[in-house]
């Protein structure tokens, strides 16, 4: 075992999770960092999903050499393409009403309890806007109480998601924990622009002011949605740009680079599902 190169795929940002969800104090966060440092140093190489994670691993706190840390990515599966979809059929809303969509686990770490305040603020300028929630999770009942007029789709079959993305006008991602943001790439592959917080994975995918928005605060997120919904020309341009950006996440290129990083030949391969 000691002669076989071993690589680790770093997914979760445990330091942010420990600080914002587990409420670790400084001493316990420092202890966790030392444990992670010892663990990661055991591997010949690490694969990370965003530039922030890479920079952290290369910092003095973690001490990894840049030759051992590689940037990789996910991709959207081939069924995620623009689809003809009716808002009235999918959401039960008027076809001319703008729809803000949240798709994912309905939980605190996804920031879902910020949606009610954002929704209320947007409705001040766009009274016909609708909020749609696709997914289930522990905060679902709380969210239903906070926004009883929202549309709750519950769990959505994977094959039906492209139609859901295609029927919406914008995806909202109030999460501050996503190390990549598969939902961002899925939405953009269907021509749906995204407004997200400017954190880790989403800020590597979204080009702010071109195919979506990156916000630092809740008020900035609200202002971004207002700006988008109020400009028909911008909506058309952002949808086109979102599709172009999503195509940059090509599975052959991603897997080819991963194989080269581990020292293996990168040949042709069948179309694969996202790892």
Secondary structure as GFF3:
##gff-version 3
##sequence-region A 1 275
A	DSSP	beta_strand	7	9	.	.	.	ID=ss1
A	DSSP	alpha_helix	14	20	.	.	.	ID=ss2
A	DSSP	alpha_helix	26	40	.	.	.	ID=ss3
A	DSSP	beta_strand	45	48	.	.	.	ID=ss4
A	DSSP	alpha_helix	51	58	.	.	.	ID=ss5
A	DSSP	three_ten_helix	66	68	.	.	.	ID=ss6
A	DSSP	beta_strand	69	71	.	.	.	ID=ss7
A	DSSP	alpha_helix	87	90	.	.	.	ID=ss8
A	DSSP	beta_strand	99	103	.	.	.	ID=ss9
A	DSSP	three_ten_helix	108	110	.	.	.	ID=ss10
A	DSSP	three_ten_helix	112	114	.	.	.	ID=ss11
A	DSSP	alpha_helix	115	125	.	.	.	ID=ss12
A	DSSP	beta_strand	130	134	.	.	.	ID=ss13
A	DSSP	alpha_helix	140	146	.	.	.	ID=ss14
A	DSSP	beta_strand	151	154	.	.	.	ID=ss15
A	DSSP	three_ten_helix	158	160	.	.	.	ID=ss16
A	DSSP	alpha_helix	161	167	.	.	.	ID=ss17
A	DSSP	beta_strand	170	173	.	.	.	ID=ss18
A	DSSP	alpha_helix	182	189	.	.	.	ID=ss19
A	DSSP	beta_strand	194	197	.	.	.	ID=ss20
A	DSSP	alpha_helix	200	205	.	.	.	ID=ss21
A	DSSP	beta_strand	212	215	.	.	.	ID=ss22
A	DSSP	alpha_helix	218	229	.	.	.	ID=ss23
A	DSSP	alpha_helix	232	246	.	.	.	ID=ss24
A	DSSP	alpha_helix	251	261	.	.	.	ID=ss25
###
